[in-house]
Structure formats: C-alpha cells, structure tokens
Amino acid sequence: MEGRKRQENNTIQNFRSNKKRKLQNEITTININKSRFQDLSNEIFYVIFEYLDIHHVHKGFFNFNKRFKNLLNNSNLLTKINISTISKSDFDYYYRNIIIRNREHINVLRLSNPFTTDIIFSPTNIILKFISLETLILDNIHVKYLNKMFDYLLDLPKFHSLTISFINYIESLDIFIQIFRLSKLEYCKIIYKIKNNQSLLPIYLTKYDSSCIQYFIINGDFPFNSLHNLLSCLPQLHHLSINSLVNCHNTEREELSPIELKYLKYAFLKLNFIYFYKFEK
C-alpha cells in the first residue's frame, strides 16, 4: 500500500516538474522573441487588432509601452465592442477608457446588461457621437428605454442593423412602430415575451410603407391579423422568420389585397392555433 502511494506521489511530482519545465521553456521563448515581436510594423498590428475585441486590445497592449499606447490612441480602427457579463465597476472603467475614447470609430456595439444600456443612452450627447455605428445588439433591455433609444438611433448616419431582446414582458407591439421609424434599417431581430393571459391588439403600420428591412426575425407572439399589414411595409424583404404566429379572437375579418414580395427568398412561420387555409384566402 505504501509502495503504491509512493509511486503515485512520484508520478504527480514528475508531472508537475515536466509542466514547470515546459512553462519555463515557453517563457524563455517569449523573452527571446520579444524584440522581434516589437519590430512588426504598425500596419500588421492594425490587422491583428481587427481580430480582437477592443477590451482585450486595451488590456494586452495599451500599457505595454509608449509605442502601443500612441498606436491605440491614434488608431482609426472601426472597433467592435462586445460587453457581456461585467460588473458595474468594471464597466465604468471600460466606458471611460475604451468606449468614450473610441466612440467615433465604433461600428458594432453589443450590450448585455441592463445598467450598461442606461449608462450609454442616458447622456443625450454621448450616443449621438457614435457616428460610425452600424450594428447595435441589446440583450436584456428594459422596455422603459425604448422611446429614448429610438430617438437617438434615428440620427446615426450609418446605423442599419438592430438586434434587441427584452428582460421584462412587453404590454403592446408598439415596438414595431418604433422599428419602422428607422428608415435605413436593413436587418432586425427582436426577441420578446408577453404574459400568458395577455391578448395582443393588432398593429397598424400603414404610414410606413417603404421600409428598407431585408432580414426580419421575430421571436415572440405576433398576431396573425397583423401579418398582412407587416408584409405590406416590407417591399425589400429577403428573409422572414416568425416563431409564434398566433390567432387573435374577436377581430373583424377584412378583405386583403395581394402582396408582391419579389425579393423574398426565405420564410419561416410557426402557426399557433391557425389553420393553413387562412393563408390561401
């Protein structure tokens, strides 16, 4: 028994010794090649930065030496900001040192915590300076931020892609009216939920008949009697996905004119208590 235990201890010690030796060799290799790494041109580093999140770039290079600090401060990179799980104190640092300094060059912004949305959209003059923003992804946003947020997005010259999911229940489908206000929007994915006993009123989008949206993904209950109105507003539609098309009771039936969707290539509709013959009519 003692011999077996001694053998196991020797095996563990040998494993740790080999692991330590391998780590020392890697550190030695890094030290030998350090000067070669720094000899790379600025253009090569800009290419490297494009494959990294700006948070990792800042942590890995900003305080490395004066050259890299100047390189990042003077960079015109179109940066991608992806903020997932993060504490408020960490985000405050991230916001001051990365987002604010790069706001004019950010083209993708993803926020996954409710408090980050509050910080980004509260000062009215901040979000309006994101002049290169093309794609906005908001996970777990509160409904209360909607009106303020869309008012700001209207004034961003390059903005064309929105993905949004709500942390709380929505009480109406007015969010679609806000979406169609964004006249340059080409991609939209919306994720929402309603209470089990809640009935959805139809939405009317007749004033928005020339939307540029090409890809529309709706993950949430959407009333069948609003589908025709929705499609009438999407002449450029290529891709449509609705994961819960629901029947609305006590609504008047109306005669609907045909809709020509000449660019539509893909459609996915999950029917909930809806007979397929209704589409034929």
N, C-alpha and C positions, 0 to 999 in steps of 0.2 A: 504493500500500500504506500509506504513512504517512498519507495523507488519510483512508483508511478507518479506521485506528487512532485518528486524532484525532477522527473523528466518533463512534466507539464510546465514547471517553473522555468526550466532551461529553454523550452520551446518558446514561451512567452518572452523571455529575455532576448533570445535570438531575433524574434520578430520585431521587438522594439528597437533593438540595435540596428537591424537592417533598415528599418523605417527611418531612424535618425540619420543613418549614413546617407540614405537616398535624399533626404531633405537637405542635408549639408551640401551634397553634390549639386542639387538644384540651385541653392543659394549661391554657391561658388560660380556656377554657370551664369546666373543673372548678373553677378558683380563683374564678371569678365566681359559680358556683352553690353554692360550699361552704357559705355561710351558710344558703341555702335548704334544703340537704340536712339540716343540723343542726336546722332548725326543725320537722322532721317529728315527729309525736307518738310516744310510746313504743309505743302500740298498733300503729302502722304498722311500726315496726322489728321488733316481735314477729312480725308477719305475714311480713316479709322473712326473718327468721331461720328460719322454718319451712321455707323453700325451700332452705336452705343446710345443708351439713354443719357440725357444731359446730366442727370443726377450722378451717374457713375463717372461720367467725364469729369465733372467738377470735383468729386471726391478723389479720383485717381490722378488727376493732372494739375488741378489749379494750384495746389501748394507744393508741387514737385520742385519747381524752380521758377525764376523770374520769367524765363522764356515762355513757359507754358501758361503762366498767368496772363502775360500780354497776348499770347496766342488766342486764349479763350475770350479775353476782354474785347479784343478787336475782331472777333470772328463774326462773319455774316452768315453762318450756317442756319439753315431752316431747321430749327430744333423740334424734337418730339418730346413732349412732356407727358409721362405716364405715372400718375400718382395713385397707387392702390392703397394698401393698408399702411397708415402712417399716423403717428401721434400728433397732437396739435402743436406741441413744442417743436418737433422735427419739421413739421410743415411750415411753421413760422420762419425757421432758418431757410428752408427750401424756397419759400416765397420771396424772402428778401434778397437772397444771394443768387438765385437762379432764375426764377420766373420774372421778377421785375427787371433784372438786368438783360434778359433775353426776350422780353415781351414783343418787341417789334420784329423778331425773327421766328417766333414760334408758329409752326403751321399745323401741328397736331397737339391737342390738349385733352388729356383724359383725367377726370376727377372721380374718385370712387368713395369719398367720404362726404357726408352732408356738410360738415363745417368748412371743408375746402371750397365748396360752391359759395357759401356765404362770404368768405373772405375775397374770392375772386370777383364776385358780382356786386358787392356792397358799394365800394367807391366807384361812382359813375364814370370817372375819367380814366380808370385803370383798364377795364376790358376794351374800351374804345381805342386803346393804343395797341391792341393786338392786330395790327394791320395786315399781317401775313397769315392769320389764322384761316385754315381751310377746313379742318375737321375737328369737331367737338364731340367728346364722348363723356356723358354724365351718368354715372351709376349711383343709384340710391339717392336721387334728388328729392327734396320736398316739393310738393305741389305749390306751396306758397311763393316759390321763387319764379314761377312761370312768367308772369307778365313782365316783371323787371328784366328777366333774362332775354326774352324775345325782343324787347325794345332795343336792347344793346346789339343783339345779333343782326338786326336789320341794317345797321350802319357799318358792318365789317365788309370791306370790298371783295375779299377773296373767299368768303365763307360759303361752302356748298355741301357739307356732309354733317349730319346730326344723328347721333345715337343717344337715346335717353331712356332711363328706367327710373321708376318711382319707388320710394321706400314706403309710402303710405297709399291708402286707397284713393282713387280719384272718384269724384262725385258726378262728373259730367264729361262729355267728349269735346269740350271747348278747346282742348289741347290741339285738336286738328285744325281749328280755325287759326290758331297761333302758328302752326306749322306752315299753312298755306300763305301766311303773310310773308314768309321768307321767299321772295321771288326768284332768288338764284340757287335755291336748294335743289340738288340733284340726287342725293342719297338720304334716306330717312329710315331709321329703325326705332320703333317706340315699343316699350315694354311697360305694361300697367296691369293693375288688377282692380276689380270692383267687389263690393260686398255681395255675399250670396243672395240676399233678399233684395238687392237693388236692381231696378229696371232702368235700362238706358233709353233716353229720349233720342230721337233721330237728330242728326246734324244737317245743317243746310249750308252748302259751300258754293252756292251759285255765283257769287261775286268773284270767286277765284277760279276762273275757267282756263287759265293758261299757265299752270304750274310747270316748272322745269324738272320736276321729280321724275327720275328714271327707275330708281330702285326703291320700293316701298315695302317695308316689313312691319307688320302689326302683330305683336304678341299680346293679345288681350281680347276680351269680348268686344266684338264690333257688330252693331245691328244690321241685319240683312236689308232692311228697308232704307238704309243709308248708303248701300253699296253702289247703286246706280249714280247717285249724286257724287260720290267719291270718284268713281271712274270718269265721270264727265269732266272732272277738273284735271285729269292727268293725260293730256294728249301725247306726251313724250314717254309714257310708261313702257319700260322694258321688262321689269321683274316685279311681280306682286306676290306677297305671301301674307295670308291672314290665318292665324292658327285657331281662331274661335269665332266663326260667323254664327251669330245667334238669331233666333226668331223673336220678333217683338209682337206681342199680342195687343189687341185693341188699337190697331193702327189702320187707317183707311188705305185701301188698295187703290193705286193710281196707275193710269196708263203710262208706260215708259217708252221713250223713243230709243231706237237702236244707237249703240255707241261703237264707233270705229276706233280700235286701238291698233293701229297699223305697225307699231314698233314692239308690241308685246311678244316676248319670247318664252316667258315662264310665268305660270300662275299656280299657286297652291292655296286652296281654300278648304279648311276643315269645317264641315257643317255640323251644327248642334241643333237638333230638332227642326231641321229644314229639309223638305222634300226636294229632290233634284229637279222635278218637273217645273218648279218655280223659276229656275234659270231659263228654261225653254220659253217661258211666257215673256 
